[in-house]
Amino acid sequence: MQQLFDSGLLGRVAERDEAALRELVERHSAWLLLELRRRSSDEDWR
């Protein structure tokens, strides 16, 4: 997939482009996981 800014990918996701969604998840999965762990009240995550 050609290099797009996140805003461009979000537009494509809104149009149901699964490849764009995969790209966003790959780009930001590490950050998302850290945020989920940080915000979770479940001690098993920590």
PDB file of N, H, CA, C and O in Angstrom:
ATOM      1  N   MET A   1       0.859  -1.176   0.000  1.00  0.00           N
ATOM      2  CA  MET A   1       0.000   0.000   0.000  1.00  0.00           C
ATOM      3  C   MET A   1       0.897   1.229   0.000  1.00  0.00           C
ATOM      4  O   MET A   1       1.864   1.312   0.758  1.00  0.00           O
ATOM      5  N   GLN A   2       0.565   2.166  -0.851  1.00  0.00           N
ATOM      6  H   GLN A   2      -0.220   2.098  -1.467  1.00  0.00           H
ATOM      7  CA  GLN A   2       1.381   3.375  -0.897  1.00  0.00           C
ATOM      8  C   GLN A   2       1.332   4.084   0.451  1.00  0.00           C
ATOM      9  O   GLN A   2       0.365   3.949   1.200  1.00  0.00           O
ATOM     10  N   GLN A   3       2.381   4.838   0.750  1.00  0.00           N
ATOM     11  H   GLN A   3       3.167   4.948   0.141  1.00  0.00           H
ATOM     12  CA  GLN A   3       2.464   5.543   2.018  1.00  0.00           C
ATOM     13  C   GLN A   3       1.399   6.621   2.096  1.00  0.00           C
ATOM     14  O   GLN A   3       1.352   7.519   1.255  1.00  0.00           O
ATOM     15  N   LEU A   4       0.552   6.534   3.099  1.00  0.00           N
ATOM     16  H   LEU A   4       0.590   5.804   3.782  1.00  0.00           H
ATOM     17  CA  LEU A   4      -0.474   7.537   3.342  1.00  0.00           C
ATOM     18  C   LEU A   4      -0.344   8.018   4.774  1.00  0.00           C
ATOM     19  O   LEU A   4       0.088   7.275   5.655  1.00  0.00           O
ATOM     20  N   PHE A   5      -0.718   9.254   4.994  1.00  0.00           N
ATOM     21  H   PHE A   5      -1.069   9.857   4.278  1.00  0.00           H
ATOM     22  CA  PHE A   5      -0.810   9.734   6.356  1.00  0.00           C
ATOM     23  C   PHE A   5      -1.981   9.024   7.028  1.00  0.00           C
ATOM     24  O   PHE A   5      -2.864   8.498   6.351  1.00  0.00           O
ATOM     25  N   ASP A   6      -1.989   9.011   8.358  1.00  0.00           N
ATOM     26  H   ASP A   6      -1.272   9.439   8.909  1.00  0.00           H
ATOM     27  CA  ASP A   6      -3.078   8.370   9.082  1.00  0.00           C
ATOM     28  C   ASP A   6      -4.430   8.946   8.684  1.00  0.00           C
ATOM     29  O   ASP A   6      -5.409   8.207   8.582  1.00  0.00           O
ATOM     30  N   SER A   7      -4.498  10.243   8.459  1.00  0.00           N
ATOM     31  H   SER A   7      -3.703  10.844   8.542  1.00  0.00           H
ATOM     32  CA  SER A   7      -5.779  10.857   8.094  1.00  0.00           C
ATOM     33  C   SER A   7      -6.305  10.282   6.778  1.00  0.00           C
ATOM     34  O   SER A   7      -7.508  10.069   6.633  1.00  0.00           O
ATOM     35  N   GLY A   8      -5.424  10.036   5.836  1.00  0.00           N
ATOM     36  H   GLY A   8      -4.446  10.209   5.955  1.00  0.00           H
ATOM     37  CA  GLY A   8      -5.831   9.426   4.576  1.00  0.00           C
ATOM     38  C   GLY A   8      -6.314   7.999   4.766  1.00  0.00           C
ATOM     39  O   GLY A   8      -7.290   7.571   4.151  1.00  0.00           O
ATOM     40  N   LEU A   9      -5.615   7.271   5.629  1.00  0.00           N
ATOM     41  H   LEU A   9      -4.822   7.619   6.129  1.00  0.00           H
ATOM     42  CA  LEU A   9      -6.036   5.902   5.917  1.00  0.00           C
ATOM     43  C   LEU A   9      -7.384   5.886   6.613  1.00  0.00           C
ATOM     44  O   LEU A   9      -8.219   5.029   6.325  1.00  0.00           O
ATOM     45  N   LEU A  10      -7.609   6.826   7.529  1.00  0.00           N
ATOM     46  H   LEU A  10      -6.931   7.523   7.764  1.00  0.00           H
ATOM     47  CA  LEU A  10      -8.893   6.884   8.224  1.00  0.00           C
ATOM     48  C   LEU A  10     -10.036   7.123   7.242  1.00  0.00           C
ATOM     49  O   LEU A  10     -11.115   6.547   7.387  1.00  0.00           O
ATOM     50  N   GLY A  11      -9.804   7.957   6.262  1.00  0.00           N
ATOM     51  H   GLY A  11      -8.928   8.425   6.145  1.00  0.00           H
ATOM     52  CA  GLY A  11     -10.815   8.181   5.234  1.00  0.00           C
ATOM     53  C   GLY A  11     -11.133   6.907   4.480  1.00  0.00           C
ATOM     54  O   GLY A  11     -12.290   6.632   4.162  1.00  0.00           O
ATOM     55  N   ARG A  12     -10.102   6.136   4.198  1.00  0.00           N
ATOM     56  H   ARG A  12      -9.162   6.360   4.457  1.00  0.00           H
ATOM     57  CA  ARG A  12     -10.315   4.871   3.488  1.00  0.00           C
ATOM     58  C   ARG A  12     -11.006   3.847   4.381  1.00  0.00           C
ATOM     59  O   ARG A  12     -11.823   3.057   3.910  1.00  0.00           O
ATOM     60  N   VAL A  13     -10.677   3.862   5.675  1.00  0.00           N
ATOM     61  H   VAL A  13     -10.013   4.504   6.058  1.00  0.00           H
ATOM     62  CA  VAL A  13     -11.349   2.962   6.609  1.00  0.00           C
ATOM     63  C   VAL A  13     -12.840   3.291   6.653  1.00  0.00           C
ATOM     64  O   VAL A  13     -13.676   2.387   6.698  1.00  0.00           O
ATOM     65  N   ALA A  14     -13.172   4.576   6.641  1.00  0.00           N
ATOM     66  H   ALA A  14     -12.494   5.309   6.605  1.00  0.00           H
ATOM     67  CA  ALA A  14     -14.578   4.993   6.644  1.00  0.00           C
ATOM     68  C   ALA A  14     -15.310   4.470   5.413  1.00  0.00           C
ATOM     69  O   ALA A  14     -16.530   4.306   5.430  1.00  0.00           O
ATOM     70  N   GLU A  15     -14.566   4.210   4.357  1.00  0.00           N
ATOM     71  H   GLU A  15     -13.574   4.343   4.343  1.00  0.00           H
ATOM     72  CA  GLU A  15     -15.138   3.643   3.130  1.00  0.00           C
ATOM     73  C   GLU A  15     -15.048   2.120   3.119  1.00  0.00           C
ATOM     74  O   GLU A  15     -15.250   1.483   2.085  1.00  0.00           O
ATOM     75  N   ARG A  16     -14.744   1.547   4.277  1.00  0.00           N
ATOM     76  H   ARG A  16     -14.580   2.064   5.117  1.00  0.00           H
ATOM     77  CA  ARG A  16     -14.679   0.087   4.485  1.00  0.00           C
ATOM     78  C   ARG A  16     -13.510  -0.591   3.767  1.00  0.00           C
ATOM     79  O   ARG A  16     -13.639  -1.713   3.278  1.00  0.00           O
ATOM     80  N   ASP A  17     -12.377   0.095   3.710  1.00  0.00           N
ATOM     81  H   ASP A  17     -12.272   1.007   4.107  1.00  0.00           H
ATOM     82  CA  ASP A  17     -11.169  -0.469   3.105  1.00  0.00           C
ATOM     83  C   ASP A  17     -10.415  -1.255   4.182  1.00  0.00           C
ATOM     84  O   ASP A  17      -9.788  -0.673   5.067  1.00  0.00           O
ATOM     85  N   GLU A  18     -10.487  -2.579   4.090  1.00  0.00           N
ATOM     86  H   GLU A  18     -10.995  -3.052   3.371  1.00  0.00           H
ATOM     87  CA  GLU A  18      -9.870  -3.436   5.105  1.00  0.00           C
ATOM     88  C   GLU A  18      -8.341  -3.332   5.106  1.00  0.00           C
ATOM     89  O   GLU A  18      -7.721  -3.439   6.165  1.00  0.00           O
ATOM     90  N   ALA A  19      -7.737  -3.130   3.961  1.00  0.00           N
ATOM     91  H   ALA A  19      -8.240  -3.043   3.101  1.00  0.00           H
ATOM     92  CA  ALA A  19      -6.276  -2.998   3.887  1.00  0.00           C
ATOM     93  C   ALA A  19      -5.817  -1.744   4.630  1.00  0.00           C
ATOM     94  O   ALA A  19      -4.774  -1.750   5.284  1.00  0.00           O
ATOM     95  N   ALA A  20      -6.597  -0.676   4.525  1.00  0.00           N
ATOM     96  H   ALA A  20      -7.444  -0.671   3.993  1.00  0.00           H
ATOM     97  CA  ALA A  20      -6.263   0.559   5.234  1.00  0.00           C
ATOM     98  C   ALA A  20      -6.366   0.348   6.740  1.00  0.00           C
ATOM     99  O   ALA A  20      -5.532   0.845   7.496  1.00  0.00           O
ATOM    100  N   LEU A  21      -7.380  -0.384   7.176  1.00  0.00           N
ATOM    101  H   LEU A  21      -8.058  -0.788   6.562  1.00  0.00           H
ATOM    102  CA  LEU A  21      -7.528  -0.681   8.603  1.00  0.00           C
ATOM    103  C   LEU A  21      -6.353  -1.515   9.099  1.00  0.00           C
ATOM    104  O   LEU A  21      -5.808  -1.244  10.169  1.00  0.00           O
ATOM    105  N   ARG A  22      -5.964  -2.518   8.337  1.00  0.00           N
ATOM    106  H   ARG A  22      -6.407  -2.739   7.468  1.00  0.00           H
ATOM    107  CA  ARG A  22      -4.807  -3.341   8.717  1.00  0.00           C
ATOM    108  C   ARG A  22      -3.551  -2.485   8.850  1.00  0.00           C
ATOM    109  O   ARG A  22      -2.776  -2.659   9.790  1.00  0.00           O
ATOM    110  N   GLU A  23      -3.348  -1.566   7.917  1.00  0.00           N
ATOM    111  H   GLU A  23      -3.978  -1.425   7.153  1.00  0.00           H
ATOM    112  CA  GLU A  23      -2.181  -0.689   7.958  1.00  0.00           C
ATOM    113  C   GLU A  23      -2.181   0.169   9.219  1.00  0.00           C
ATOM    114  O   GLU A  23      -1.147   0.311   9.872  1.00  0.00           O
ATOM    115  N   LEU A  24      -3.333   0.740   9.566  1.00  0.00           N
ATOM    116  H   LEU A  24      -4.173   0.625   9.036  1.00  0.00           H
ATOM    117  CA  LEU A  24      -3.412   1.553  10.786  1.00  0.00           C
ATOM    118  C   LEU A  24      -3.123   0.721  12.024  1.00  0.00           C
ATOM    119  O   LEU A  24      -2.402   1.164  12.918  1.00  0.00           O
ATOM    120  N   VAL A  25      -3.677  -0.473  12.079  1.00  0.00           N
ATOM    121  H   VAL A  25      -4.263  -0.833  11.353  1.00  0.00           H
ATOM    122  CA  VAL A  25      -3.445  -1.350  13.230  1.00  0.00           C
ATOM    123  C   VAL A  25      -1.969  -1.718  13.326  1.00  0.00           C
ATOM    124  O   VAL A  25      -1.395  -1.702  14.414  1.00  0.00           O
ATOM    125  N   GLU A  26      -1.354  -2.047  12.196  1.00  0.00           N
ATOM    126  H   GLU A  26      -1.821  -2.060  11.312  1.00  0.00           H
ATOM    127  CA  GLU A  26       0.074  -2.388  12.214  1.00  0.00           C
ATOM    128  C   GLU A  26       0.917  -1.201  12.671  1.00  0.00           C
ATOM    129  O   GLU A  26       1.861  -1.371  13.442  1.00  0.00           O
ATOM    130  N   ARG A  27       0.584  -0.015  12.205  1.00  0.00           N
ATOM    131  H   ARG A  27      -0.183   0.123  11.579  1.00  0.00           H
ATOM    132  CA  ARG A  27       1.346   1.173  12.582  1.00  0.00           C
ATOM    133  C   ARG A  27       1.250   1.487  14.064  1.00  0.00           C
ATOM    134  O   ARG A  27       2.217   1.941  14.676  1.00  0.00           O
ATOM    135  N   HIS A  28       0.083   1.244  14.636  1.00  0.00           N
ATOM    136  H   HIS A  28      -0.702   0.875  14.139  1.00  0.00           H
ATOM    137  CA  HIS A  28      -0.171   1.743  15.981  1.00  0.00           C
ATOM    138  C   HIS A  28      -0.458   0.658  17.015  1.00  0.00           C
ATOM    139  O   HIS A  28      -0.874   0.980  18.128  1.00  0.00           O
ATOM    140  N   SER A  29      -0.251  -0.603  16.687  1.00  0.00           N
ATOM    141  H   SER A  29       0.087  -0.864  15.783  1.00  0.00           H
ATOM    142  CA  SER A  29      -0.607  -1.687  17.595  1.00  0.00           C
ATOM    143  C   SER A  29       0.190  -1.643  18.894  1.00  0.00           C
ATOM    144  O   SER A  29      -0.373  -1.908  19.957  1.00  0.00           O
ATOM    145  N   ALA A  30       1.459  -1.322  18.845  1.00  0.00           N
ATOM    146  H   ALA A  30       1.915  -1.106  17.982  1.00  0.00           H
ATOM    147  CA  ALA A  30       2.258  -1.277  20.074  1.00  0.00           C
ATOM    148  C   ALA A  30       1.732  -0.192  21.008  1.00  0.00           C
ATOM    149  O   ALA A  30       1.583  -0.419  22.208  1.00  0.00           O
ATOM    150  N   TRP A  31       1.453   0.983  20.455  1.00  0.00           N
ATOM    151  H   TRP A  31       1.574   1.168  19.480  1.00  0.00           H
ATOM    152  CA  TRP A  31       0.922   2.068  21.278  1.00  0.00           C
ATOM    153  C   TRP A  31      -0.457   1.712  21.839  1.00  0.00           C
ATOM    154  O   TRP A  31      -0.739   1.975  23.009  1.00  0.00           O
ATOM    155  N   LEU A  32      -1.319   1.114  21.003  1.00  0.00           N
ATOM    156  H   LEU A  32      -1.091   0.901  20.053  1.00  0.00           H
ATOM    157  CA  LEU A  32      -2.650   0.737  21.455  1.00  0.00           C
ATOM    158  C   LEU A  32      -2.580  -0.252  22.607  1.00  0.00           C
ATOM    159  O   LEU A  32      -3.310  -0.112  23.588  1.00  0.00           O
ATOM    160  N   LEU A  33      -1.724  -1.236  22.502  1.00  0.00           N
ATOM    161  H   LEU A  33      -1.131  -1.350  21.705  1.00  0.00           H
ATOM    162  CA  LEU A  33      -1.581  -2.222  23.566  1.00  0.00           C
ATOM    163  C   LEU A  33      -1.102  -1.570  24.858  1.00  0.00           C
ATOM    164  O   LEU A  33      -1.622  -1.864  25.934  1.00  0.00           O
ATOM    165  N   LEU A  34      -0.121  -0.693  24.756  1.00  0.00           N
ATOM    166  H   LEU A  34       0.302  -0.454  23.882  1.00  0.00           H
ATOM    167  CA  LEU A  34       0.364   0.009  25.950  1.00  0.00           C
ATOM    168  C   LEU A  34      -0.744   0.850  26.590  1.00  0.00           C
ATOM    169  O   LEU A  34      -0.885   0.863  27.813  1.00  0.00           O
ATOM    170  N   GLU A  35      -1.516   1.538  25.780  1.00  0.00           N
ATOM    171  H   GLU A  35      -1.402   1.527  24.787  1.00  0.00           H
ATOM    172  CA  GLU A  35      -2.612   2.360  26.312  1.00  0.00           C
ATOM    173  C   GLU A  35      -3.674   1.494  26.981  1.00  0.00           C
ATOM    174  O   GLU A  35      -4.171   1.836  28.054  1.00  0.00           O
ATOM    175  N   LEU A  36      -4.020   0.385  26.355  1.00  0.00           N
ATOM    176  H   LEU A  36      -3.616   0.107  25.483  1.00  0.00           H
ATOM    177  CA  LEU A  36      -5.008  -0.506  26.963  1.00  0.00           C
ATOM    178  C   LEU A  36      -4.517  -1.036  28.297  1.00  0.00           C
ATOM    179  O   LEU A  36      -5.280  -1.106  29.261  1.00  0.00           O
ATOM    180  N   ARG A  37      -3.259  -1.406  28.357  1.00  0.00           N
ATOM    181  H   ARG A  37      -2.639  -1.349  27.574  1.00  0.00           H
ATOM    182  CA  ARG A  37      -2.696  -1.895  29.617  1.00  0.00           C
ATOM    183  C   ARG A  37      -2.678  -0.801  30.672  1.00  0.00           C
ATOM    184  O   ARG A  37      -3.005  -1.045  31.833  1.00  0.00           O
ATOM    185  N   ARG A  38      -2.296   0.401  30.269  1.00  0.00           N
ATOM    186  H   ARG A  38      -2.030   0.599  29.326  1.00  0.00           H
ATOM    187  CA  ARG A  38      -2.203   1.508  31.206  1.00  0.00           C
ATOM    188  C   ARG A  38      -3.573   1.877  31.773  1.00  0.00           C
ATOM    189  O   ARG A  38      -3.701   2.200  32.954  1.00  0.00           O
ATOM    190  N   ARG A  39      -4.580   1.825  30.930  1.00  0.00           N
ATOM    191  H   ARG A  39      -4.476   1.563  29.971  1.00  0.00           H
ATOM    192  CA  ARG A  39      -5.925   2.246  31.337  1.00  0.00           C
ATOM    193  C   ARG A  39      -6.729   1.140  32.004  1.00  0.00           C
ATOM    194  O   ARG A  39      -7.784   1.392  32.585  1.00  0.00           O
ATOM    195  N   SER A  40      -6.231  -0.072  31.919  1.00  0.00           N
ATOM    196  H   SER A  40      -5.374  -0.277  31.447  1.00  0.00           H
ATOM    197  CA  SER A  40      -6.965  -1.204  32.472  1.00  0.00           C
ATOM    198  C   SER A  40      -6.845  -1.246  33.995  1.00  0.00           C
ATOM    199  O   SER A  40      -5.776  -1.010  34.557  1.00  0.00           O
ATOM    200  N   SER A  41      -7.953  -1.548  34.637  1.00  0.00           N
ATOM    201  H   SER A  41      -8.822  -1.740  34.181  1.00  0.00           H
ATOM    202  CA  SER A  41      -7.903  -1.685  36.088  1.00  0.00           C
ATOM    203  C   SER A  41      -7.601  -3.123  36.487  1.00  0.00           C
ATOM    204  O   SER A  41      -7.436  -3.424  37.669  1.00  0.00           O
ATOM    205  N   ASP A  42      -7.529  -3.999  35.508  1.00  0.00           N
ATOM    206  H   ASP A  42      -7.662  -3.755  34.548  1.00  0.00           H
ATOM    207  CA  ASP A  42      -7.254  -5.407  35.750  1.00  0.00           C
ATOM    208  C   ASP A  42      -5.770  -5.590  36.034  1.00  0.00           C
ATOM    209  O   ASP A  42      -4.936  -5.294  35.178  1.00  0.00           O
ATOM    210  N   GLU A  43      -5.439  -6.065  37.197  1.00  0.00           N
ATOM    211  H   GLU A  43      -6.117  -6.306  37.892  1.00  0.00           H
ATOM    212  CA  GLU A  43      -4.030  -6.217  37.590  1.00  0.00           C
ATOM    213  C   GLU A  43      -3.296  -7.281  36.755  1.00  0.00           C
ATOM    214  O   GLU A  43      -2.066  -7.269  36.695  1.00  0.00           O
ATOM    215  N   ASP A  44      -4.028  -8.193  36.117  1.00  0.00           N
ATOM    216  H   ASP A  44      -5.027  -8.203  36.165  1.00  0.00           H
ATOM    217  CA  ASP A  44      -3.379  -9.214  35.294  1.00  0.00           C
ATOM    218  C   ASP A  44      -2.659  -8.604  34.093  1.00  0.00           C
ATOM    219  O   ASP A  44      -1.745  -9.225  33.550  1.00  0.00           O
ATOM    220  N   TRP A  45      -3.046  -7.415  33.670  1.00  0.00           N
ATOM    221  H   TRP A  45      -3.789  -6.911  34.111  1.00  0.00           H
ATOM    222  CA  TRP A  45      -2.416  -6.759  32.527  1.00  0.00           C
ATOM    223  C   TRP A  45      -1.056  -6.207  32.911  1.00  0.00           C
ATOM    224  O   TRP A  45      -0.198  -6.036  32.045  1.00  0.00           O
ATOM    225  N   ARG A  46      -0.843  -5.932  34.161  1.00  0.00           N
ATOM    226  H   ARG A  46      -1.541  -6.072  34.865  1.00  0.00           H
ATOM    227  CA  ARG A  46       0.372  -5.215  34.593  1.00  0.00           C
ATOM    228  C   ARG A  46       1.488  -6.121  34.971  1.00  0.00           C
ATOM    229  O   ARG A  46       2.562  -5.652  35.350  1.00  0.00           O
TER     230      ARG A  46
END
